[in-house]
Amino acid sequence: MLLAPDITVRSDATALPRATGQLRVSSKLREGKSVLDKLHSAGCARALFTGRTDAVEAVVVNTSGGLTGGDRFDIEATAGESSRLVVTTQAAERAYRSNSGLARVRSRLHVGAGATLCWLPQELLVFDGAALERRLEAEIDDTAEFIMAEPVVFGRLAMGETVAHADFIDRVIVRRGNSPVYADRVALTGDIPGRLAQAAVAAGMTAMASALYAGRRAKSLLPKVRALLPVTGGASLLGPDVLVVRVLARDGFELRRTLCPVLETLSNAALPRSWRL
């Protein structure tokens, strides 16, 4: 992915939000089992829960059907002490053509002592003319585990879709205590085919993903993850307890084929059922 300085994208400050959604979900440990602690949803944000017994699994639903100019979507997820929380999505999120500024998505994650939080949304599909800004911030305890993935696909090749122009800004920061352990900024704007064609960006690939594991197993996971990656993927340690994975693929199908076993290895568990539907 491309790291870039600040870039100003088209925006209409007077545009009113077309759709808004807020979701807050948290887990706690009760009698040795992870259970739902608190839940609040408003607007177009909803959460469904599976019958999973080893974790609280929240499936996020955007009832508006996708993101377009002026939309606002905010999620806060907290894995309480010693509990396990998995957050995923019902389907791939869609960023549609925007005629009224940016759609904005904000995610704030908290992982308590001895807890595990798996942030595993399905892929974001970016359509021609989309304008989207995302920001994810995670605060993790020294004894916590945090697993995240953010797959992105520019157009669906199998459907004959192409993305000529879009604005996609993505920021991720993960902190342990008050210290950042991972920070990433991606800016793919304007001529998307031209940018993706650059060898240092995507070498013509249209699907990509970043994945992260923060926890005590990072070093032992590195050789296992590397063995699962194609030549268009890579994994490295940012520190003794932070493992970062990057993957490029020709399309969303190839991306999933690589990403699914990687995420199951990082999380030491099967992927959410919605990933397999």
Backbone bond lengths (Angstrom), bond angles and torsions (degrees), N, CA, C in turn:
res aa  C-N    CA-C-N  psi(-1)  N-CA   C-N-CA  omega(-1)  CA-C   N-CA-C  phi
1 M - - - 1.454 - - 1.528 109.95 -
2 L 1.316 116.37 160.85 1.450 122.16 -174.78 1.510 110.34 -96.16
3 L 1.338 115.42 124.48 1.448 120.63 172.66 1.510 107.70 -92.08
4 A 1.318 117.40 134.38 1.456 119.26 -173.17 1.511 110.72 -144.07
5 P 1.333 117.44 156.81 1.459 121.34 173.80 1.510 110.00 -73.53
6 D 1.330 115.29 -178.70 1.460 120.01 179.21 1.517 110.85 -56.44
7 I 1.322 116.07 133.56 1.458 122.22 177.80 1.514 107.83 -130.90
8 T 1.299 116.81 130.31 1.453 121.38 177.50 1.514 108.98 -89.61
9 V 1.324 116.05 124.65 1.459 120.40 179.27 1.510 108.52 -109.66
10 R 1.335 115.34 166.94 1.450 119.16 -176.66 1.527 110.37 -61.95
11 S 1.282 117.71 138.25 1.454 122.31 -179.26 1.505 109.75 -156.70
12 D 1.314 115.90 143.60 1.451 121.93 176.91 1.517 107.78 -114.69
13 A 1.339 116.02 102.72 1.458 120.77 -173.56 1.516 112.01 -64.46
14 T 1.318 117.94 -19.40 1.460 120.15 -177.38 1.525 112.56 -90.12
15 A 1.337 116.67 -6.36 1.464 119.47 -176.97 1.524 110.40 -69.14
16 L 1.305 117.10 134.89 1.449 122.24 177.05 1.525 109.68 -84.44
17 P 1.333 117.92 148.64 1.455 119.81 177.89 1.528 111.01 -57.74
18 R 1.326 115.85 132.86 1.459 119.89 177.36 1.517 110.59 -81.80
19 A 1.328 115.68 -36.34 1.464 120.51 177.80 1.522 108.16 -150.71
20 T 1.315 116.89 143.14 1.462 121.32 177.97 1.517 109.25 -132.11
21 G 1.310 115.41 147.60 1.452 120.47 177.22 1.510 110.69 -147.72
22 Q 1.322 116.76 139.83 1.460 122.34 175.57 1.521 108.68 -132.34
23 L 1.333 114.29 136.11 1.458 119.62 179.24 1.521 109.08 -140.45
24 R 1.344 116.29 130.75 1.462 121.92 173.35 1.525 107.81 -128.56
25 V 1.318 115.52 128.48 1.460 120.30 -178.73 1.522 108.60 -141.29
26 S 1.322 116.35 142.28 1.462 119.97 178.46 1.522 109.93 -144.95
27 S 1.320 114.96 155.51 1.463 121.83 178.70 1.523 109.62 -121.10
28 K 1.326 115.12 160.33 1.461 120.86 175.20 1.522 108.55 -147.49
29 L 1.309 115.72 165.93 1.459 120.88 177.75 1.526 108.94 -98.53
30 R 1.338 116.02 127.60 1.455 121.48 177.94 1.519 108.90 -135.26
31 E 1.322 115.63 118.32 1.468 121.86 -179.03 1.525 111.02 53.53
32 G 1.334 115.34 42.64 1.455 121.59 175.72 1.510 115.55 78.30
33 K 1.334 117.81 6.98 1.462 121.42 -178.17 1.520 110.50 -125.82
34 S 1.328 116.53 139.74 1.465 121.13 176.27 1.520 109.28 -75.13
35 V 1.333 115.24 126.88 1.464 120.71 -179.07 1.523 109.12 -133.97
36 L 1.325 115.01 162.11 1.460 120.32 176.75 1.522 109.77 -66.75
37 D 1.320 115.80 132.17 1.461 121.17 178.52 1.525 110.56 -99.09
38 K 1.336 116.85 -62.63 1.459 120.97 -178.69 1.525 109.78 -135.66
39 L 1.328 115.32 150.63 1.462 121.19 178.00 1.518 109.17 -147.09
40 H 1.315 115.41 131.50 1.464 121.38 173.55 1.516 107.84 -141.73
41 S 1.321 116.88 132.18 1.463 120.37 176.17 1.514 109.26 -138.77
42 A 1.331 115.10 148.64 1.461 120.72 179.66 1.515 108.98 -150.25
43 G 1.324 115.74 156.48 1.457 120.52 178.72 1.512 111.86 65.38
44 C 1.324 116.11 -135.15 1.462 121.16 -175.01 1.521 113.28 -88.18
45 A 1.331 118.44 6.08 1.462 121.62 -179.58 1.522 110.76 -95.46
46 R 1.314 115.97 131.61 1.456 122.15 176.59 1.534 108.80 -137.39
47 A 1.321 115.84 160.71 1.462 120.53 174.91 1.517 109.36 -134.32
48 L 1.316 115.64 132.86 1.457 122.66 173.25 1.529 107.91 -108.74
49 F 1.322 116.83 156.69 1.460 120.35 -177.69 1.521 109.77 -129.88
50 T 1.324 114.64 135.49 1.459 120.93 -178.51 1.526 109.39 -90.27
51 G 1.318 115.42 176.46 1.458 120.43 178.86 1.513 113.25 -89.21
52 R 1.304 117.14 19.54 1.463 121.44 -178.14 1.529 110.25 -58.28
53 T 1.335 117.17 137.27 1.459 120.42 -175.05 1.525 113.68 -102.31
54 D 1.343 117.77 -18.84 1.465 119.69 -177.60 1.521 112.60 -91.74
55 A 1.333 117.99 -3.23 1.460 122.09 -177.93 1.522 109.04 -165.33
56 V 1.319 115.68 162.20 1.467 120.66 166.06 1.521 106.50 -83.99
57 E 1.324 117.22 121.62 1.465 121.16 -179.19 1.523 109.01 -113.63
58 A 1.319 115.89 110.64 1.462 122.37 -180.00 1.521 109.12 -100.60
59 V 1.323 116.31 124.65 1.462 122.54 179.43 1.527 107.60 -105.38
60 V 1.317 116.33 110.95 1.462 121.63 -175.51 1.524 109.77 -81.15
61 V 1.329 115.14 135.13 1.460 121.89 179.07 1.522 108.72 -124.42
62 N 1.327 116.21 129.26 1.463 122.33 172.09 1.523 107.21 -100.82
63 T 1.325 117.15 102.74 1.463 120.39 -173.74 1.523 112.95 -71.85
64 S 1.325 118.13 -9.54 1.464 119.97 177.79 1.521 111.51 -78.02
65 G 1.337 117.28 -12.44 1.455 120.63 175.46 1.508 115.55 89.81
66 G 1.322 118.17 -4.01 1.454 120.59 179.55 1.514 110.44 160.87
67 L 1.329 115.78 -176.46 1.457 122.41 -177.60 1.518 110.09 -117.58
68 T 1.325 115.88 135.02 1.457 120.34 174.24 1.521 108.75 -145.55
69 G 1.327 117.03 -179.49 1.452 121.48 -170.96 1.514 114.07 -52.71
70 G 1.337 116.94 130.03 1.445 121.95 178.89 1.512 115.31 90.90
71 D 1.324 118.25 -11.05 1.464 120.70 179.55 1.527 110.74 -69.17
72 R 1.327 115.65 149.90 1.463 122.46 175.85 1.528 108.11 -134.15
73 F 1.329 115.90 129.50 1.464 120.79 -178.50 1.522 107.42 -137.44
74 D 1.333 117.23 119.37 1.464 122.19 -176.09 1.519 110.43 -124.36
75 I 1.334 115.62 131.14 1.458 121.91 179.66 1.524 109.06 -127.71
76 E 1.324 116.05 136.52 1.460 121.66 170.87 1.522 107.83 -128.88
77 A 1.333 116.15 125.00 1.462 120.93 -178.03 1.523 109.27 -129.08
78 T 1.327 116.08 135.11 1.461 121.67 -177.19 1.521 110.22 -132.26
79 A 1.329 115.77 123.50 1.461 121.28 171.66 1.522 107.08 -96.73
80 G 1.330 116.21 108.28 1.456 120.90 -178.45 1.516 112.17 -69.51
81 E 1.302 116.38 168.83 1.459 123.46 -174.10 1.531 112.49 -46.44
82 S 1.341 114.66 124.95 1.476 124.37 175.27 1.522 114.68 65.60
83 S 1.323 118.51 6.91 1.470 120.70 179.32 1.525 110.64 -96.41
84 R 1.331 115.05 169.38 1.470 120.99 178.93 1.524 108.24 -126.06
85 L 1.330 115.45 125.16 1.468 122.28 -179.21 1.519 109.41 -125.77
86 V 1.324 115.91 130.45 1.465 122.29 175.91 1.523 107.67 -116.36
87 V 1.329 116.39 127.94 1.461 121.57 177.75 1.521 108.15 -119.00
88 T 1.314 116.24 123.98 1.457 121.71 179.13 1.524 108.56 -137.35
89 T 1.320 116.86 -172.23 1.460 121.27 178.69 1.519 109.78 -124.14
90 Q 1.331 115.39 156.06 1.460 120.35 -178.77 1.523 111.20 -67.53
91 A 1.315 116.80 -33.16 1.466 122.55 -178.07 1.522 108.09 -155.74
92 A 1.318 115.88 179.54 1.459 119.84 174.67 1.526 109.66 -63.56
93 E 1.328 116.04 135.68 1.462 119.78 173.98 1.520 108.64 -78.11
94 R 1.341 116.83 149.97 1.459 121.43 -177.36 1.522 109.95 -123.15
95 A 1.319 115.43 129.02 1.463 121.35 173.80 1.521 107.44 -105.93
96 Y 1.342 115.96 108.52 1.459 121.81 -174.25 1.528 111.54 -92.78
97 R 1.325 114.78 172.22 1.462 121.61 178.35 1.529 110.07 -54.07
98 S 1.322 115.43 137.73 1.459 121.08 -179.05 1.517 110.72 -114.60
99 N 1.326 115.93 132.45 1.461 121.59 174.00 1.526 111.93 -115.39
100 S 1.339 116.47 5.42 1.468 118.97 -175.35 1.519 111.68 -145.51
101 G 1.321 116.51 54.75 1.454 120.58 175.23 1.511 113.61 84.87
102 L 1.318 115.11 -165.13 1.448 122.91 -173.43 1.524 112.94 -84.53
103 A 1.321 115.77 144.64 1.461 121.04 160.29 1.526 106.52 -87.24
104 R 1.324 116.57 142.22 1.466 120.11 -177.23 1.525 110.42 -127.47
105 V 1.333 114.43 132.71 1.460 121.54 178.11 1.523 108.08 -123.75
106 R 1.329 116.83 127.75 1.461 122.24 179.35 1.526 108.73 -122.80
107 S 1.337 115.64 131.84 1.466 120.99 178.43 1.524 108.75 -129.23
108 R 1.332 116.34 127.64 1.463 122.22 177.96 1.527 108.05 -122.76
109 L 1.319 115.45 122.66 1.457 121.57 -173.74 1.521 110.03 -121.69
110 H 1.333 115.70 142.55 1.460 121.92 -179.90 1.527 108.08 -134.66
111 V 1.333 115.90 132.23 1.463 120.66 -178.60 1.525 108.01 -126.84
112 G 1.334 116.18 114.46 1.453 121.78 -174.92 1.519 113.36 -79.56
113 A 1.318 115.49 -179.52 1.461 122.37 -177.59 1.525 110.90 -59.08
114 G 1.334 115.89 127.62 1.451 121.17 178.22 1.511 115.47 68.08
115 A 1.329 117.15 8.10 1.467 121.64 -177.35 1.524 111.07 -93.55
116 T 1.338 115.34 165.95 1.465 122.45 175.46 1.518 108.80 -130.51
117 L 1.317 115.72 131.56 1.469 120.65 174.15 1.519 108.37 -125.33
118 C 1.321 115.95 124.60 1.466 122.44 176.53 1.526 108.22 -109.26
119 W 1.306 115.91 114.15 1.472 122.80 179.18 1.519 106.68 -101.53
120 L 1.342 116.49 101.15 1.460 121.19 -169.62 1.530 112.01 -131.45
121 P 1.320 118.30 61.81 1.465 119.14 175.26 1.523 110.51 -67.46
122 Q 1.328 116.16 149.41 1.458 119.07 171.25 1.526 109.28 -71.36
123 E 1.314 116.39 175.45 1.453 120.53 -169.57 1.530 112.85 -63.22
124 L 1.311 114.49 149.70 1.459 122.58 169.90 1.521 107.73 -90.04
125 L 1.328 117.25 124.45 1.460 122.33 176.13 1.523 108.37 -97.72
126 V 1.316 116.34 117.01 1.464 121.85 -179.89 1.523 108.51 -98.24
127 F 1.336 116.63 120.40 1.458 122.02 -179.83 1.524 110.33 -97.65
128 D 1.320 115.51 164.01 1.462 121.01 -179.54 1.531 110.25 -57.59
129 G 1.323 116.16 132.08 1.455 121.11 178.40 1.510 115.17 84.41
130 A 1.332 118.15 3.49 1.460 120.88 -179.76 1.527 110.56 -68.22
131 A 1.324 115.34 152.42 1.468 121.94 175.59 1.519 107.29 -140.69
132 L 1.326 116.71 106.64 1.459 121.39 -171.57 1.518 110.53 -137.60
133 E 1.318 114.85 135.45 1.461 122.00 173.03 1.526 108.41 -123.11
134 R 1.339 116.02 124.36 1.461 120.48 178.61 1.533 109.64 -119.54
135 R 1.316 115.01 148.89 1.462 120.36 174.53 1.524 108.63 -142.67
136 L 1.323 115.65 128.00 1.456 121.63 177.51 1.520 108.79 -123.57
137 E 1.331 116.14 129.96 1.459 122.37 176.33 1.516 108.63 -127.12
138 A 1.327 116.19 131.19 1.462 121.26 179.95 1.521 109.97 -127.20
139 E 1.320 115.69 134.47 1.465 123.32 174.80 1.524 107.22 -115.30
140 I 1.347 116.32 119.60 1.457 119.44 -175.75 1.528 110.68 -123.88
141 D 1.318 115.21 143.30 1.456 121.42 177.23 1.528 110.16 -73.33
142 D 1.336 116.18 158.01 1.463 120.99 179.99 1.521 112.30 -58.85
143 T 1.320 117.64 -28.62 1.466 121.41 -176.40 1.526 113.00 -102.57
144 A 1.316 117.22 9.01 1.470 121.64 -176.34 1.522 111.66 -91.28
145 E 1.334 115.08 165.22 1.463 122.78 170.10 1.523 108.38 -118.22
146 F 1.331 114.69 137.96 1.464 120.28 179.64 1.513 108.49 -134.88
147 I 1.330 115.71 125.98 1.464 122.17 178.15 1.518 107.56 -124.31
148 M 1.319 116.79 131.00 1.463 119.39 178.50 1.516 110.68 -142.24
149 A 1.318 115.61 154.30 1.461 122.27 173.63 1.515 108.40 -145.35
150 E 1.327 116.05 143.73 1.466 121.65 177.67 1.529 108.50 -135.95
151 P 1.342 118.06 87.33 1.466 120.64 177.29 1.531 111.36 -83.65
152 V 1.324 116.17 141.53 1.467 122.54 -178.48 1.524 108.65 -135.11
153 V 1.337 116.24 135.07 1.464 121.81 179.00 1.524 108.65 -128.23
154 F 1.326 116.83 127.07 1.464 122.30 177.94 1.530 109.01 -97.50
155 G 1.337 115.65 95.10 1.458 120.64 -179.18 1.522 111.81 78.73
156 R 1.334 115.71 148.67 1.463 120.90 179.02 1.524 108.43 -103.86
157 L 1.335 115.85 109.13 1.463 120.29 -176.22 1.521 111.54 -59.81
158 A 1.333 117.23 -38.42 1.460 120.34 -177.94 1.522 111.94 -64.33
159 M 1.335 117.10 -23.04 1.462 122.20 179.24 1.527 111.68 -97.25
160 G 1.322 116.97 3.95 1.456 120.80 -179.09 1.517 113.77 72.64
161 E 1.330 117.48 20.40 1.462 120.99 -177.43 1.521 111.26 -88.31
162 T 1.305 116.16 139.95 1.457 121.94 174.23 1.524 108.78 -130.20
163 V 1.315 115.94 153.29 1.460 122.25 178.16 1.522 107.55 -116.12
164 A 1.326 116.02 107.74 1.463 120.60 -179.86 1.518 111.68 -84.96
165 H 1.331 116.23 -37.36 1.463 120.64 -176.30 1.520 108.98 -147.03
166 A 1.316 116.57 134.61 1.466 121.81 175.91 1.519 108.32 -162.82
167 D 1.315 115.54 164.21 1.461 122.23 173.97 1.522 107.52 -124.87
168 F 1.326 116.23 116.31 1.460 121.35 -179.26 1.523 108.69 -130.49
169 I 1.331 115.40 113.24 1.459 122.26 179.14 1.521 107.74 -117.72
170 D 1.325 117.11 129.13 1.462 120.69 -175.85 1.525 109.21 -137.45
171 R 1.330 116.29 129.13 1.463 121.32 178.73 1.522 108.84 -128.20
172 V 1.329 115.40 135.23 1.462 121.36 176.65 1.519 108.50 -133.57
173 I 1.324 117.27 132.74 1.459 121.12 173.02 1.520 108.69 -138.83
174 V 1.321 115.34 130.99 1.460 122.34 179.19 1.521 107.62 -119.71
175 R 1.322 115.92 127.99 1.466 120.93 -178.83 1.522 110.07 -120.83
176 R 1.318 114.01 141.87 1.460 120.44 169.66 1.520 106.26 -115.51
177 G 1.344 115.81 115.03 1.452 118.77 -168.84 1.519 108.00 69.00
178 N 1.304 116.63 -128.82 1.463 120.51 176.63 1.523 112.23 -103.87
179 S 1.324 116.85 9.23 1.465 120.72 -174.32 1.524 111.14 -107.92
180 P 1.330 118.19 127.05 1.467 120.39 175.35 1.525 110.65 -67.39
181 V 1.328 116.81 133.28 1.460 121.31 174.75 1.525 111.18 -111.03
182 Y 1.335 116.51 -12.91 1.463 120.81 178.24 1.520 108.36 -157.78
183 A 1.320 116.00 131.40 1.465 121.03 176.16 1.517 108.35 -143.08
184 D 1.314 116.30 132.93 1.464 121.32 -177.17 1.523 108.88 -141.55
185 R 1.310 115.74 138.81 1.460 120.79 175.95 1.518 108.13 -134.65
186 V 1.296 116.41 126.73 1.465 122.79 -179.56 1.518 108.56 -121.68
187 A 1.320 116.01 134.54 1.463 120.55 175.20 1.521 108.31 -137.08
188 L 1.316 115.65 108.56 1.459 122.05 174.50 1.518 106.34 -118.72
189 T 1.314 116.49 106.59 1.460 120.55 -172.89 1.519 110.80 -133.92
190 G 1.342 114.04 156.10 1.461 120.04 174.71 1.511 112.34 74.99
191 D 1.327 116.33 -121.15 1.457 123.86 -176.20 1.529 109.81 -74.74
192 I 1.307 116.93 89.34 1.461 121.00 -175.87 1.532 112.37 -65.07
193 P 1.348 120.40 -47.31 1.464 118.61 178.14 1.521 112.63 -57.51
194 G 1.328 116.55 -39.95 1.455 119.99 179.27 1.514 112.43 -63.98
195 R 1.319 116.30 -42.03 1.462 119.59 179.77 1.526 111.53 -68.95
196 L 1.331 116.68 -44.50 1.455 119.42 -178.69 1.523 112.00 -67.45
197 A 1.316 117.27 -24.66 1.465 120.61 -179.56 1.524 112.61 -72.58
198 Q 1.324 117.78 -20.24 1.460 120.80 -178.64 1.527 110.52 -64.40
199 A 1.316 115.76 134.32 1.463 120.35 -176.47 1.521 112.33 -60.16
200 A 1.320 116.92 -34.44 1.466 120.68 -178.37 1.522 112.84 -81.23
201 V 1.327 116.65 -4.99 1.464 120.25 -179.95 1.526 110.23 -106.44
202 A 1.333 118.11 -70.44 1.465 119.92 -177.54 1.520 113.24 -140.71
203 A 1.328 118.10 -3.21 1.467 121.86 178.16 1.527 112.23 53.10
204 G 1.328 116.01 36.23 1.452 120.69 177.24 1.515 115.31 89.27
205 M 1.318 117.99 -4.80 1.466 120.96 177.18 1.529 109.54 -72.79
206 T 1.327 116.95 152.18 1.465 120.36 -179.10 1.527 113.27 -116.35
207 A 1.326 117.47 1.60 1.464 121.37 179.12 1.521 108.81 -129.18
208 M 1.319 115.96 140.91 1.463 119.97 -176.29 1.515 110.10 -153.48
209 A 1.318 114.94 159.63 1.462 119.46 178.02 1.513 110.05 -153.44
210 S 1.318 114.95 146.26 1.457 122.87 167.72 1.519 107.28 -114.58
211 A 1.320 116.26 139.04 1.458 121.31 175.73 1.520 108.33 -133.49
212 L 1.316 115.51 152.54 1.462 120.92 -175.66 1.520 109.43 -142.21
213 Y 1.317 115.03 139.00 1.460 121.16 168.54 1.517 107.92 -125.58
214 A 1.320 117.27 126.46 1.461 122.31 174.80 1.516 107.89 -122.29
215 G 1.324 115.95 117.48 1.454 120.13 -178.27 1.515 110.95 164.95
216 R 1.309 115.49 -179.84 1.463 120.99 -172.70 1.522 113.69 -70.44
217 R 1.348 118.90 -16.93 1.466 120.88 -177.31 1.524 113.52 -90.62
218 A 1.317 117.96 5.18 1.467 120.72 -171.65 1.530 112.46 -55.91
219 K 1.309 117.25 -49.26 1.466 120.30 -175.63 1.524 111.60 -63.61
220 S 1.319 117.59 -42.07 1.467 120.27 -179.03 1.522 112.14 -71.96
221 L 1.338 117.24 -24.03 1.462 120.68 179.68 1.522 112.81 -78.18
222 L 1.311 117.52 -24.54 1.469 120.59 -173.04 1.528 113.31 -54.00
223 P 1.344 120.95 -54.14 1.473 118.87 -179.24 1.523 113.29 -64.22
224 K 1.326 117.73 -32.25 1.461 120.69 178.94 1.527 110.88 -66.28
225 V 1.328 115.99 -42.67 1.462 120.01 -179.86 1.523 110.67 -68.53
226 R 1.310 117.30 -44.05 1.468 120.19 179.92 1.519 111.77 -58.55
227 A 1.311 117.15 -34.65 1.469 120.68 -179.92 1.524 112.07 -67.64
228 L 1.323 117.60 -18.52 1.463 121.92 -178.79 1.523 113.26 -93.42
229 L 1.327 117.40 -9.00 1.459 120.54 -170.83 1.523 112.80 -93.16
230 P 1.340 117.19 144.89 1.465 121.57 172.83 1.527 109.44 -79.86
231 V 1.320 116.51 -177.45 1.468 120.05 -179.92 1.524 111.48 -67.67
232 T 1.330 117.48 -16.84 1.462 121.38 178.67 1.527 112.10 -93.05
233 G 1.320 117.04 15.94 1.457 121.32 177.71 1.508 110.71 -128.71
234 G 1.320 116.13 162.35 1.452 121.29 178.06 1.511 110.76 -155.97
235 A 1.326 115.78 155.45 1.461 121.46 178.25 1.516 108.82 -141.70
236 S 1.326 116.24 144.14 1.460 120.63 179.43 1.518 109.82 -154.54
237 L 1.325 115.29 161.69 1.453 122.03 176.53 1.519 109.42 -95.80
238 L 1.326 116.52 129.36 1.458 120.72 171.48 1.517 110.84 -87.99
239 G 1.302 116.11 -13.58 1.455 123.87 179.42 1.508 107.25 -173.76
240 P 1.322 118.30 -179.84 1.464 119.77 -177.59 1.521 113.98 -63.95
241 D 1.332 117.22 -17.58 1.464 119.51 -177.24 1.523 113.53 -130.41
242 V 1.334 117.60 22.42 1.469 121.09 177.97 1.524 109.14 -134.48
243 L 1.327 116.10 116.99 1.461 123.38 -179.90 1.525 109.08 -114.76
244 V 1.323 116.27 128.87 1.460 122.04 -178.94 1.522 109.67 -118.05
245 V 1.331 116.01 137.30 1.463 122.40 -179.81 1.520 109.00 -126.00
246 R 1.343 116.46 136.27 1.465 122.14 173.17 1.525 108.17 -124.53
247 V 1.329 115.64 139.52 1.463 120.55 179.45 1.520 109.61 -138.23
248 L 1.324 116.65 135.07 1.458 123.35 170.14 1.523 108.48 -115.38
249 A 1.331 116.67 147.52 1.464 120.44 179.21 1.520 109.95 -149.74
250 R 1.327 115.68 160.75 1.461 120.68 -178.49 1.521 111.11 -68.18
251 D 1.332 116.98 -35.68 1.461 120.57 -179.01 1.522 109.26 -153.79
252 G 1.323 115.84 -179.91 1.448 120.54 -177.31 1.516 113.79 -64.71
253 F 1.331 117.50 -33.61 1.461 120.47 179.82 1.525 110.76 -64.36
254 E 1.332 116.15 -47.83 1.460 119.70 178.91 1.524 111.12 -63.83
255 L 1.322 116.60 -36.80 1.461 120.10 179.20 1.523 110.73 -61.93
256 R 1.320 116.66 -46.88 1.466 120.42 178.85 1.527 111.62 -62.01
257 R 1.307 116.00 -40.38 1.463 119.72 -177.95 1.525 111.33 -59.47
258 T 1.326 116.26 -34.47 1.459 120.45 176.33 1.516 111.73 -82.66
259 L 1.323 116.47 -44.26 1.460 121.12 -169.87 1.525 113.21 -70.45
260 C 1.319 117.90 -36.92 1.470 120.21 -174.67 1.532 112.73 -58.29
261 P 1.333 120.16 -52.52 1.469 118.23 178.89 1.523 113.12 -65.69
262 V 1.327 117.51 -30.23 1.465 120.26 176.84 1.525 110.38 -63.78
263 L 1.326 116.88 -46.53 1.462 120.38 -177.96 1.524 111.64 -68.14
264 E 1.317 117.26 -35.38 1.461 119.18 176.93 1.525 110.81 -67.08
265 T 1.323 116.68 -33.35 1.463 120.37 176.24 1.522 111.00 -69.06
266 L 1.323 116.77 -44.54 1.463 120.40 -179.48 1.524 111.95 -64.55
267 S 1.331 116.31 -41.96 1.467 120.16 -175.81 1.522 113.19 -88.06
268 N 1.333 116.59 -11.10 1.470 121.69 -179.07 1.528 111.00 56.74
269 A 1.330 114.86 38.56 1.467 120.65 -178.67 1.523 108.91 -160.91
270 A 1.324 115.91 163.46 1.462 120.33 175.71 1.520 110.02 -68.22
271 L 1.325 116.07 149.90 1.454 120.25 176.46 1.528 110.56 -67.09
272 P 1.327 117.35 156.48 1.465 119.92 175.10 1.525 111.36 -53.67
273 R 1.316 116.23 147.76 1.460 121.07 -176.43 1.528 111.85 -59.52
274 S 1.333 117.83 -32.99 1.465 120.34 -178.68 1.521 112.06 -60.90
275 W 1.331 117.88 -25.76 1.461 120.79 177.16 1.521 111.47 -68.57
276 R 1.311 117.46 -21.75 1.464 120.96 -173.14 1.518 113.05 -105.60
277 L 1.326 117.60 2.32 1.463 120.85 -179.86 1.519 111.03 -81.11
